[in-house]
Amino acid sequence: CTEGEGLSACAAHVESMGSSVWHWAGKAAISLPVLVFFKDNVASLGCIDGGSMRPTLNPDPGGQRDRVLLNKFSAVCNDYQRGDVCMLRNPNDNKEWICKRLIAVGGDQVRTRSEDLVTVPR
């Protein structure tokens, strides 16, 4: 409110500001759960760090980290295919995410470094 405004004009201005705050708070109350659901179940962005996926990702050793769109819906549906690039928690450090390419899916047989033949569980 300014000095030249009357009391009723000032009150109307304050009232409209209050309704505007409630309007935006209502939008946030609806949008926030939708965004969280989308991030957790549909898709989110990930950053690839390191060189294990070169030359597909991070082709320049000194350059910027590549960013990828993570399709979480495929994980929910268990819809994996050979060649897919996946992000998962590092089994040696649960706080770290790692990026790997799938070489086999359930039912496939894989030869290990020790030359053993292992069938991937379905």
N, CA, C and O of each residue as an XYZ file, in Angstrom:
488
protein
N       0.841     -1.178      0.000
C       0.000      0.000      0.000
C       0.885      1.240      0.000
O       1.961      1.265      0.598
N       0.402      2.257     -0.683
C       1.155      3.515     -0.730
C       0.469      4.538      0.144
O      -0.651      4.344      0.616
N       1.171      5.624      0.341
C       0.658      6.670      1.237
C      -0.627      7.288      0.727
O      -1.489      7.650      1.528
N      -0.784      7.421     -0.599
C      -1.945      8.073     -1.177
C      -3.187      7.188     -1.231
O      -4.285      7.693     -1.464
N      -3.041      5.889     -1.021
C      -4.187      4.985     -1.103
C      -5.035      5.083      0.153
O      -4.540      5.354      1.247
N      -6.312      4.857     -0.036
C      -7.204      4.828      1.117
C      -7.110      3.483      1.819
O      -6.515      2.534      1.307
N      -7.702      3.422      2.990
C      -7.659      2.201      3.790
C      -8.351      1.041      3.078
O      -7.868     -0.090      3.130
N      -9.472      1.308      2.417
C     -10.189      0.223      1.744
C      -9.405     -0.293      0.540
O      -9.407     -1.495      0.272
N      -8.734      0.604     -0.191
C      -7.921      0.178     -1.334
C      -6.744     -0.658     -0.858
O      -6.369     -1.643     -1.494
N      -6.159     -0.248      0.281
C      -5.037     -0.988      0.848
C      -5.494     -2.375      1.307
O      -4.794     -3.362      1.081
N      -6.637     -2.454      1.936
C      -7.171     -3.728      2.414
C      -7.470     -4.656      1.234
O      -7.204     -5.855      1.309
N      -8.021     -4.108      0.143
C      -8.320     -4.904     -1.041
C      -7.024     -5.436     -1.657
O      -6.972     -6.576     -2.120
N      -5.985     -4.605     -1.660
C      -4.692     -5.022     -2.200
C      -4.103     -6.171     -1.378
O      -3.618     -7.154     -1.937
N      -4.147     -6.043     -0.060
C      -3.636     -7.085      0.825
C      -4.447     -8.356      0.659
O      -3.889     -9.453      0.652
N      -5.768     -8.219      0.523
C      -6.634     -9.387      0.354
C      -6.321    -10.107     -0.958
O      -6.284    -11.337     -0.996
N      -6.094     -9.338     -2.044
C      -5.789     -9.976     -3.326
C      -4.425    -10.665     -3.280
O      -4.233    -11.702     -3.916
N      -3.475    -10.095     -2.530
C      -2.183    -10.748     -2.370
C      -2.346    -12.069     -1.631
O      -1.717    -13.062     -1.997
N      -3.178    -12.093     -0.601
C      -3.422    -13.319      0.159
C      -4.043    -14.394     -0.706
O      -3.653    -15.559     -0.638
N      -5.021    -13.999     -1.530
C      -5.651    -14.996     -2.398
C      -4.665    -15.492     -3.450
O      -4.722    -16.654     -3.852
N      -3.761    -14.623     -3.898
C      -2.744    -15.027     -4.859
C      -1.791    -16.038     -4.234
O      -1.405    -17.007     -4.888
N      -1.406    -15.825     -2.977
C      -0.533    -16.765     -2.275
C      -1.224    -18.116     -2.151
O      -0.606    -19.152     -2.394
N      -2.500    -18.115     -1.776
C      -3.237    -19.373     -1.645
C      -3.403    -20.050     -2.996
O      -3.372    -21.276     -3.097
N      -3.580    -19.238     -4.033
C      -3.695    -19.793     -5.383
C      -2.422    -20.552     -5.750
O      -2.495    -21.688     -6.217
N      -1.257    -19.937     -5.545
C       0.015    -20.586     -5.865
C       0.311    -21.745     -4.932
O       0.891    -22.746     -5.354
N      -0.079    -21.627     -3.666
C       0.129    -22.731     -2.723
C      -0.701    -23.949     -3.153
O      -0.241    -25.086     -3.046
N      -1.910    -23.706     -3.633
C      -2.756    -24.797     -4.122
C      -2.145    -25.475     -5.335
O      -2.166    -26.701     -5.444
N      -1.600    -24.678     -6.247
C      -0.937    -25.251     -7.427
C       0.270    -26.081     -7.020
O       0.495    -27.159     -7.569
N       1.050    -25.587     -6.061
C       2.227    -26.318     -5.596
C       1.820    -27.617     -4.906
O       2.482    -28.643     -5.066
N       0.727    -27.572     -4.134
C       0.266    -28.768     -3.417
C      -0.145    -29.872     -4.390
O      -0.021    -31.056     -4.076
N      -0.630    -29.489     -5.557
C      -1.011    -30.472     -6.565
C       0.198    -30.881     -7.408
O       0.376    -32.064     -7.701
N       1.023    -29.920     -7.798
C       2.147    -30.182     -8.700
C       3.255    -30.998     -8.051
O       3.825    -31.881     -8.692
N       3.565    -30.721     -6.802
C       4.687    -31.386     -6.150
C       4.531    -32.909     -6.103
O       5.463    -33.613     -6.489
N       3.394    -33.449     -5.646
C       3.252    -34.912     -5.657
C       3.306    -35.507     -7.069
O       3.834    -36.603     -7.256
N       2.768    -34.795     -8.057
C       2.810    -35.277     -9.436
C       4.260    -35.344     -9.920
O       4.665    -36.331    -10.535
N       5.042    -34.295     -9.643
C       6.450    -34.278    -10.048
C       7.256    -35.371     -9.354
O       8.093    -36.018     -9.984
N       7.012    -35.581     -8.070
C       7.728    -36.629     -7.330
C       7.369    -38.004     -7.897
O       8.251    -38.840     -8.094
N       6.085    -38.242     -8.161
C       5.669    -39.514     -8.756
C       6.349    -39.716    -10.106
O       6.854    -40.801    -10.394
N       6.361    -38.663    -10.941
C       6.974    -38.746    -12.268
C       8.457    -39.086    -12.145
O       8.951    -39.960    -12.858
N       9.169    -38.404    -11.249
C      10.614    -38.626    -11.059
C      10.901    -40.040    -10.556
O      11.877    -40.659    -10.980
N      10.068    -40.552     -9.664
C      10.308    -41.870     -9.074
C       9.857    -43.034     -9.955
O      10.420    -44.124     -9.856
N       8.856    -42.829    -10.815
C       8.255    -43.952    -11.538
C       8.273    -43.865    -13.056
O       8.071    -44.876    -13.728
N       8.509    -42.684    -13.613
C       8.414    -42.543    -15.062
C       9.783    -42.204    -15.668
O      10.314    -42.983    -16.460
N      10.353    -41.062    -15.306
C      11.631    -40.647    -15.879
C      12.299    -39.602    -15.009
O      11.636    -38.875    -14.269
N      13.615    -39.536    -15.103
C      14.383    -38.479    -14.443
C      15.689    -38.300    -15.205
O      15.993    -39.060    -16.125
N      16.454    -37.295    -14.817
C      17.728    -37.033    -15.462
C      18.865    -37.623    -14.651
O      18.823    -37.620    -13.421
N      19.878    -38.126    -15.333
C      21.058    -38.657    -14.664
C      22.313    -38.094    -15.293
O      22.307    -37.694    -16.458
N      23.382    -38.062    -14.532
C      24.683    -37.569    -14.990
C      25.649    -38.743    -15.039
O      25.759    -39.501    -14.076
N      26.342    -38.892    -16.145
C      27.303    -39.972    -16.299
C      28.690    -39.444    -15.955
O      29.168    -38.479    -16.550
N      29.318    -40.087    -14.995
C      30.642    -39.686    -14.534
C      31.608    -40.838    -14.791
O      31.282    -41.989    -14.501
N      32.770    -40.553    -15.321
C      33.757    -41.603    -15.525
C      33.806    -42.073    -16.964
O      33.044    -41.606    -17.811
N      34.703    -42.994    -17.229
C      34.962    -43.394    -18.595
C      34.590    -44.809    -18.951
O      34.922    -45.264    -20.046
N      33.911    -45.532    -18.068
C      33.643    -46.944    -18.369
C      32.677    -47.132    -19.541
O      32.622    -48.223    -20.110
N      31.932    -46.123    -19.908
C      30.975    -46.248    -21.011
C      31.482    -45.595    -22.305
O      30.718    -45.437    -23.257
N      32.776    -45.213    -22.343
C      33.328    -44.615    -23.562
C      33.367    -45.643    -24.679
O      33.591    -46.817    -24.386
N      33.170    -45.293    -25.900
C      32.965    -43.965    -26.454
C      31.493    -43.556    -26.523
O      31.192    -42.446    -26.962
N      30.565    -44.430    -26.097
C      29.134    -44.099    -26.193
C      28.787    -42.883    -25.339
O      28.122    -41.961    -25.812
N      29.232    -42.879    -24.086
C      28.966    -41.767    -23.173
C      30.292    -41.198    -22.678
O      31.257    -41.936    -22.478
N      30.332    -39.892    -22.484
C      31.546    -39.180    -22.065
C      32.723    -39.484    -23.000
O      33.772    -39.929    -22.535
N      32.565    -39.249    -24.318
C      33.632    -39.604    -25.254
C      34.921    -38.803    -25.057
O      36.005    -39.286    -25.384
N      34.811    -37.587    -24.528
C      35.985    -36.739    -24.324
C      36.425    -36.827    -22.867
O      35.698    -36.364    -21.988
N      37.596    -37.408    -22.580
C      38.018    -37.599    -21.181
C      38.029    -36.322    -20.346
O      37.746    -36.378    -19.150
N      38.348    -35.173    -20.941
C      38.408    -33.934    -20.170
C      37.170    -33.072    -20.316
O      37.116    -31.969    -19.771
N      36.183    -33.554    -21.037
C      35.004    -32.740    -21.343
C      33.922    -32.821    -20.288
O      34.122    -33.338    -19.189
N      32.774    -32.294    -20.658
C      31.630    -32.293    -19.754
C      31.080    -33.700    -19.577
O      31.248    -34.570    -20.433
N      30.418    -33.898    -18.440
C      29.743    -35.176    -18.203
C      28.477    -35.220    -19.042
O      27.778    -34.215    -19.168
N      28.182    -36.369    -19.611
C      26.945    -36.527    -20.375
C      25.772    -36.644    -19.421
O      25.890    -37.162    -18.310
N      24.633    -36.146    -19.891
C      23.390    -36.262    -19.139
C      22.471    -37.183    -19.920
O      22.420    -37.131    -21.149
N      21.749    -38.023    -19.200
C      20.867    -38.992    -19.849
C      19.476    -38.918    -19.231
O      19.312    -38.541    -18.070
N      18.487    -39.282    -20.025
C      17.118    -39.397    -19.541
C      16.919    -40.841    -19.109
O      17.046    -41.764    -19.913
N      16.609    -41.027    -17.838
C      16.442    -42.375    -17.288
C      14.983    -42.791    -17.407
O      14.100    -42.138    -16.851
N      14.729    -43.870    -18.128
C      13.385    -44.400    -18.306
C      13.089    -45.357    -17.149
O      13.466    -46.528    -17.197
N      12.424    -44.867    -16.127
C      12.148    -45.693    -14.953
C      10.929    -46.578    -15.151
O      10.733    -47.545    -14.415
N      10.113    -46.254    -16.139
C       8.925    -47.053    -16.397
C       9.321    -48.453    -16.859
O       8.655    -49.427    -16.507
N      10.393    -48.567    -17.640
C      10.875    -49.885    -18.079
C      11.307    -50.729    -16.896
O      11.104    -51.943    -16.880
N      11.909    -50.075    -15.897
C      12.333    -50.808    -14.699
C      11.125    -51.308    -13.915
O      11.130    -52.427    -13.401
N      10.097    -50.480    -13.826
C       8.873    -50.877    -13.118
C       8.230    -52.071    -13.822
O       7.730    -52.983    -13.164
N       8.242    -52.069    -15.153
C       7.628    -53.143    -15.943
C       8.581    -54.315    -16.169
O       8.199    -55.314    -16.778
N       9.816    -54.202    -15.685
C      10.836    -55.237    -15.872
C      11.032    -55.532    -17.369
O      11.129    -56.687    -17.784
N      11.086    -54.456    -18.162
C      11.187    -54.553    -19.618
C      12.612    -54.227    -20.066
O      12.856    -53.176    -20.659
N      13.555    -55.138    -19.778
C      14.954    -54.928    -20.141
C      15.282    -55.697    -21.408
O      14.722    -56.763    -21.665
N      16.193    -55.147    -22.194
C      16.647    -55.820    -23.403
C      18.173    -55.762    -23.468
O      18.790    -54.845    -22.926
N      18.771    -56.745    -24.132
C      20.219    -56.743    -24.324
C      20.639    -55.442    -24.972
O      20.001    -54.986    -25.921
N      21.709    -54.838    -24.468
C      22.211    -53.580    -25.018
C      21.705    -52.347    -24.306
O      22.240    -51.258    -24.511
N      20.677    -52.488    -23.466
C      20.179    -51.332    -22.711
C      21.262    -50.809    -21.778
O      22.060    -51.577    -21.240
N      21.280    -49.498    -21.595
C      22.180    -48.872    -20.633
C      21.372    -48.627    -19.364
O      20.304    -48.017    -19.407
N      21.886    -49.103    -18.239
C      21.150    -49.024    -16.974
C      21.968    -48.289    -15.917
O      23.198    -48.335    -15.922
N      21.270    -47.616    -15.019
C      21.895    -47.005    -13.846
C      21.446    -47.825    -12.643
O      20.260    -48.115    -12.487
N      22.396    -48.193    -11.800
C      22.078    -48.962    -10.608
C      23.037    -48.588     -9.492
O      24.088    -47.993     -9.730
N      22.658    -48.946     -8.270
C      23.532    -48.666     -7.130
C      24.731    -49.600     -7.162
O      24.607    -50.786     -7.466
N      25.888    -49.045     -6.844
C      27.121    -49.815     -6.786
C      27.010    -50.823     -5.642
O      26.758    -50.419     -4.507
N      27.187    -52.115     -5.899
C      27.066    -53.104     -4.820
C      28.144    -52.948     -3.747
O      27.970    -53.419     -2.623
N      29.262    -52.287     -4.085
C      30.331    -52.072     -3.111
C      30.173    -50.773     -2.320
O      30.766    -50.622     -1.251
N      29.374    -49.831     -2.841
C      29.147    -48.542     -2.177
C      27.727    -48.092     -2.503
O      27.490    -47.511     -3.562
N      26.792    -48.353     -1.612
C      25.364    -48.114     -1.845
C      25.030    -46.641     -2.113
O      23.946    -46.349     -2.617
N      25.921    -45.719     -1.793
C      25.661    -44.292     -2.028
C      25.992    -43.887     -3.462
O      25.575    -42.820     -3.915
N      26.731    -44.722     -4.173
C      27.190    -44.400     -5.519
C      26.334    -45.097     -6.578
O      25.979    -46.267     -6.432
N      26.008    -44.362     -7.645
C      25.301    -44.922     -8.790
C      26.313    -45.263     -9.870
O      27.271    -44.519    -10.082
N      26.107    -46.385    -10.558
C      26.982    -46.772    -11.659
C      26.137    -46.971    -12.921
O      24.933    -47.221    -12.850
N      26.785    -46.857    -14.053
C      26.125    -46.983    -15.353
C      26.735    -48.179    -16.074
O      27.952    -48.246    -16.251
N      25.899    -49.116    -16.486
C      26.377    -50.333    -17.147
C      25.469    -50.689    -18.325
O      24.293    -50.327    -18.344
N      26.026    -51.399    -19.301
C      25.249    -51.892    -20.435
C      24.912    -53.357    -20.187
O      25.772    -54.138    -19.781
N      23.644    -53.728    -20.435
C      23.224    -55.122    -20.250
C      23.769    -55.987    -21.375
O      23.595    -55.672    -22.552
N      24.425    -57.070    -21.008
C      24.936    -57.995    -22.023
C      24.080    -59.254    -22.094
O      24.208    -60.041    -23.031
N      23.199    -59.447    -21.098
C      22.347    -60.636    -21.087
C      21.091    -60.334    -20.288
O      21.080    -59.451    -19.430
N      20.029    -61.082    -20.584
C      18.778    -60.980    -19.828
C      18.422    -62.374    -19.329
O      19.101    -63.349    -19.650
N      17.362    -62.462    -18.547
C      16.964    -63.733    -17.959
C      16.890    -64.878    -18.961
O      16.248    -64.769    -20.006
N      17.562    -65.983    -18.621
C      17.573    -67.152    -19.479
C      18.805    -67.244    -20.367
O      19.121    -68.325    -20.863
N      19.513    -66.125    -20.582
C      20.729    -66.142    -21.400
C      21.871    -66.802    -20.629
O      21.887    -66.821    -19.398
N      22.820    -67.341    -21.385
C      24.022    -67.900    -20.773
C      25.204    -66.972    -21.041
O      25.376    -66.466    -22.149
N      26.018    -66.759    -19.997
C      27.150    -65.849    -20.069
C      28.399    -66.583    -19.601
O      28.364    -67.320    -18.616
N      29.501    -66.376    -20.313
C      30.776    -66.953    -19.900
C      31.496    -65.928    -19.037
O      31.703    -64.791    -19.464
N      31.880    -66.321    -17.829
C      32.567    -65.426    -16.892
C      34.052    -65.340    -17.242
O      34.542    -66.059    -18.113
N      34.751    -64.457    -16.554
C      36.199    -64.309    -16.782
C      36.957    -65.594    -16.460
O      38.002    -65.873    -17.049
N      36.424    -66.368    -15.523
C      37.076    -67.637    -15.173
C      36.621    -68.779    -16.089
O      36.862    -69.953    -15.806
N      35.945    -68.407    -17.214
C      35.521    -69.367    -18.238
C      34.361    -70.259    -17.812
O      34.060    -71.235    -18.499
N      33.699    -69.947    -16.688
C      32.502    -70.710    -16.286
C      31.317    -70.232    -17.107
O      31.251    -69.054    -17.460
N      30.389    -71.111    -17.416
C      29.176    -70.762    -18.122
C      28.062    -70.635    -17.099
O      27.749    -71.591    -16.389
N      27.457    -69.440    -17.025
C      26.436    -69.149    -16.016
C      25.148    -68.759    -16.728
O      25.176    -67.981    -17.682
N      24.015    -69.296    -16.270
C      22.719    -68.915    -16.809
C      22.147    -67.793    -15.948
O      22.079    -67.899    -14.724
N      21.737    -66.715    -16.619
C      21.150    -65.568    -15.911
C      19.747    -65.959    -15.456
O      18.942    -66.409    -16.271
N      19.435    -65.795    -14.150
C      18.093    -66.163    -13.665
C      17.012    -65.323    -14.326
O      17.230    -64.157    -14.654
N      15.853    -65.922    -14.515
C      14.708    -65.180    -15.096
C      14.040    -64.350    -14.047
O      13.063    -63.658    -14.336
